[in-house]
């Protein structure tokens, strides 16, 4: 009798565990949002969280997905590899999460992707542009890892082509943080494509993420006087470098990537500069204006690209679940890989490496405002 009772208890406990993890008998499915909610790029994480939550709340309002209510687990992964690994292991092993939206920074998304791939968890990063996020060291694709943004090579290519074709630049200077996967990826491709198109890189300098004084390398730019100064870093570092460049009287046109996109970008020091991005709230497409209106109504602010891409990432994930009629990560990944998704940042399909095929936008800082310039198709 005691043996039978023990067996019944074990079965009940197993069923409860399965339910807690969002299994077949569960009425909920758990999705984790991993983003930097503290630290130097906290605005990125806050926008990411808010954009993803907006999409998830919309789906819950219409009944959830696959007959299940979506339960959200949010963790501060700090744009740090160490914190991201800790957060990913926590949500997977303790919370029973099988789906992750995040991280923001490539340096954090790469280690998360390794964990997700090993544990059969589906990860979709809204904004991590480094190619290795979705690719193993042997060049094969991580089957359950995707992104909602375009990758560094495309962003670097667009920047280089715009500098030469639109700005008429013949010379450039490039600064990069050698220890930052995102920054290094954009810079290396920009240099390659700029030189391939006939341009000359007069100054190429590295710095570290802890540096505060850039006067020595900026003096080299002042002496070389290049047409453009390419700064593919996050807004907090851009504010420092551009401010010091302004103090030195450097007149090169500043250019960068989507890391500039923040309400905390100091537009006064990057006036006249350009940066590649995934989204503009000035885009007149109805899907964009509908998203902008809903975001403003809920959060009282205009959405940035981080918010738009997180909204897209959540939408792609939930549409894939709906299409697969399943919350099994492998089945959802298969639906995602073969699907077409008309989202805010453009209609998305996936290539063999799980990178979106879509367009980029070029934005200009003018009069303290961010102005849409043009859309560049792949």
N, C-alpha and C positions, 0 to 999 in steps of 0.2 A: 504493500500500500504506500509506504514511504517512497519507494522507487517511482511508482506511478505519479505521485504528487510532485516529486522532484522534476520528473520529465515535463509535466504540465507547466510548472513554473518556468522551466527553461524555454519552452515553446513560447509562452506569453512574453517573457523578456526579449526573446529574439524578435517577436512581432513588434514589440514596442520600439526596439532599436531600429528595425526596418522603417517603421513609421517616422521616427525622429529624424532619420536621414533622408526623408522624402522618397521612400521606396514606392512600390506599386500600390500598396494599400494606404498610403498617406494622403491626407487631404491638402497637404502643402508641399511646395518645392522650395528649397532654400537656394538663394543666390547671394554670393558675397560680393561686396564692393570694396576693393583694396585701393586706397588712394592716400596721397600725402596730405593729411589734415592738419599737420603742424610742420614747423620748419620753414626753410627759405622759400619753398614754392607751395605754400599752403593754399594760396588762391587757386592753383591748378586743381588741387584735391577737392576743394569745396565746390568748384564748378562741376567737376566730374561726378561727385556724389549727387549734387542737385539735378544734373541732367539725367543721370541714370534713374534716380528716384521718380522723376516726373514721368518717364516712360513706364516704369513698373507700376506706379499708382494708376495710370490710365488703363493698363491691362487688368489690374485687380478690380477696377471699377466696372469692367465689362465681363467679369467672371473668372479672371485668372487665365491660366494656360493648362491645357490637357486636363481640365476639370479640377485644377488645384489652385489654391491661393498662393501667391508668391510671398515668401518670407525673406526679408533682407537681413544680412549680417554685414555690418560695416566695421572695417578695421583701418587704423592709421598705419600705413606702411611706409610713410616718411620719405619716399623717393630714395630709399636706401636698400641696398642688397640684403644687409643683415636683418633689418626690420621687416622687409618684404618676405623673406624666407620664414621668419617667425610667424608673421601674420598668415601666410599661406598654409603652413603646417597646422596652425591653430584652427582655422576655419574648416580645413579638410578633416583633420583627425578628431577634433573635439566637437565641432558643430555639425559635422556630417555633410558639408557642402560638396556638391558635385559640379557647380558652375561658378566661375569667377569672372567678374568684370573688373579689369585692372591689369597692371598698374598704370600710372601715368608715364613715369620715366622708364626709358629703356634699361637703364642699369638696375632697376628693380624688377621689371617685367621679365628679363632674361632668366634670372634664377627662379622666379615663380613658374615660368614656362617649363623649366626642367622638372620641377616638382609635379606640375599638372600632367605633363606627358607621362611621367613614371607612374602616377597614381590613377590614370584614366579619368582625370578631371578636365572639363572643357573650360578653357580660358579664352576670353576675347578682350584684348586691350583696346581701349578707345584711342590712345594717342602715342603709343610707343612705336617709333619709326625705324628703329635699328633692324636690319634684315634678319639678324640671328635670333630674334624673338620667336619666329615660327619655323626655324630651320635648325636641324641637328648639326653637330660638328662634321658628320660625314656627307652633308649636303641634302639629306632626306628631309621631308616635311614632318613636323610634329603633328600627328594626326588630329589632336584635339586642341590645337592652339591657333587662334586667328587674331586679326586686328581689324579695326574700323577705319584706320587712317592709311594714307599712302606711306611709302617707305623713304628712307633717307636718300637713296640714289635718285629717285624722281624729284625730290625737293631740291637737292643740290643741282640737278640738271636744269630744272626750271629757273632757279636763281641765276645760274651761269648764262643761260640763253637770254634771259631777260636783261642781264647786265650788258651783254654784247649787242643783242638785236634791238632792244628798246632804248637803253640808256646810251648806247654807242661807246661803252667802256672798252678801253684797250689795255688798261693796267689795273691790277688789284693788289690789295693786301688782305691776308687772312689770319685771324687769330683763332686758336682752338685750345680747349682744355683737354689735354691728352688722356686724362683719366676718366673722361665722360664719354660713354659709348655714343650717345646722341650727338654731341657736339663734334666729335671726331668723324662720325659717319657723314654728316652734312659737309664738313670742311673738306674732307678728302675727295668727295665727288665733285664739289664745286671747283676745286683746283684742277682736277682731271678734265672736266668738261670745259672750263674756261680756257685752259691751255689748248685743248683739242680744237676749239673754235677760233684759235688765233690770238687769244689774249696772253698777257704776260703777268705772272705773279711776282711782284717786286719784293714783297715782304711776307714771310710766313713765320709766325711766332707761336709758341706754346706758353701756357700758364697753368696754374693749378686752381682747383676750386676754392682754396683758402686765400688766394691772393687778393689784396685790396688796392695795391699800388701798381698801376700799369704804365707809369710814366716812361720807363726805359724802352719798352717796346713801342709805345706811341711816338716816342722821339724818332724812331726809325721810319714810322709812317709819315710823320711830318716832313722828314728829309726826302723821302721817296716821292711824296705827293701823288699817290695812285688815284685813279678815277673813282674806284669804289673800295670800301673797307668792309669785308664780309665778316660778320660777327654772329655765328650760328649758336648762340647760347640762350639760357633762360633769362627772363626779364630782369631778375635781381642783379645778375652779373652785367647785363647790357646797360643797366642804369649807371653802374660804376664806370665801365669802360667808356661809354659814350659821353658821360659827364666830364671825364678827364680829357677825352679827345676834344671836346668843345673848349675846355680851358686852354688847350694847347693851340687852338685856332686851326685845327684840321678841317679841311673843307671837302674831303672825299665823301661821296654819297655812301651812307651807311646802308647795309643790307643784312638780312638775316632770315631765320626760319620761324616756324610756328611757336618756338619758345618765347618769342616776343609777345605773344598774345595774352595779355593780362591787364586787368584794370589798374594794376600797380606799375605798369610800364611808364617811365617818365618821358612823356611825349615831347617835352621841351628840349631834351638832349638828343632825341633821334628825329627831330623835325626834318622833313624831306627824305627820310629813309623809307625803304621798302622791305617787306617780308612776305614769304610764301605762307599760305595758310590753307585750311581745309574748308572754310566756311566764312561767309559774310552775312551779317544780319540785314544788309541792304539788298541782298539777292531778292528779286521780285517773284520768284517761283512761289506758288501758293503754299506748298508744303513747308517752305522756309518761313513765310510770314505767319502761318498758323502756329508753328513752333515758337517763334519769337513772341507772339501774343500770349500764348499759354505760359511761357517761362516768365515773362514780365508780370503777368497777373499773379503768379504764385510767389515769385521771389523779389519782385520790385526792382529788377535790374535787367538790362539787356544781356542776352546770353553771349558768351564768348565761344570760341571754337572748341574749348575743352568741354563745355556743357553740351554743345551740339553733337560732338563725337561720342560722348557718353550716352546721350539720348539715342543716338544711332546704334551704338554697341548693344544697349539693352534691347532695342527694337529688333535688331538682327537676331539676337539670341532667342527672344521670345517668339518671333515669327518662325524661326527654325524649329523650336519645340512644337509649335502649332502645326507646322508642315509635317514634321516627323510623327506627330500624334504620340509623342513619347517624351519622357524625361530621362531616358538613358543617354549618357554623354556621347557614346559612340554613334548612336542613331541620330542624335541632334547634330553632331559634327558632320555626318554625311549629308544631311539636309542643308546645312550651312554651306558646305563646299560646292553644292550644285545649284544653290538658289540664286534668285535675283531679288535685290532689295531696294525699292525706291525710298530712300531715306533723305534726311535733311541735307547732308553733305553731298548728295548726288546719287544717281542710280549705281548700285554696287553689284558686281559679280566678283568671284574669287578666281585667281590664277592657281596654278598647281602648288605654289608655295604658301597659299592661304593669305595672299596680299590682295587688297581690293584693287580692282581696275576702275578708276574714276579720275575726275579732273581735280586740279588745284586752282586756287585763286591767288592773285598777287594784290597785296594791300599797300597803301601809302600812308605815311604819317604826314598830315597836312593841317596846319592851323590848330594843332592840338587834337585833331580827330583822326580816326582810322578810316580811310577812304578806299572803297573798292576800286581797283584799277582794271583788271582783266581776269578772265578764266583761261587756264591753259589745260588743254586736253592731253591725255597720255598718247 
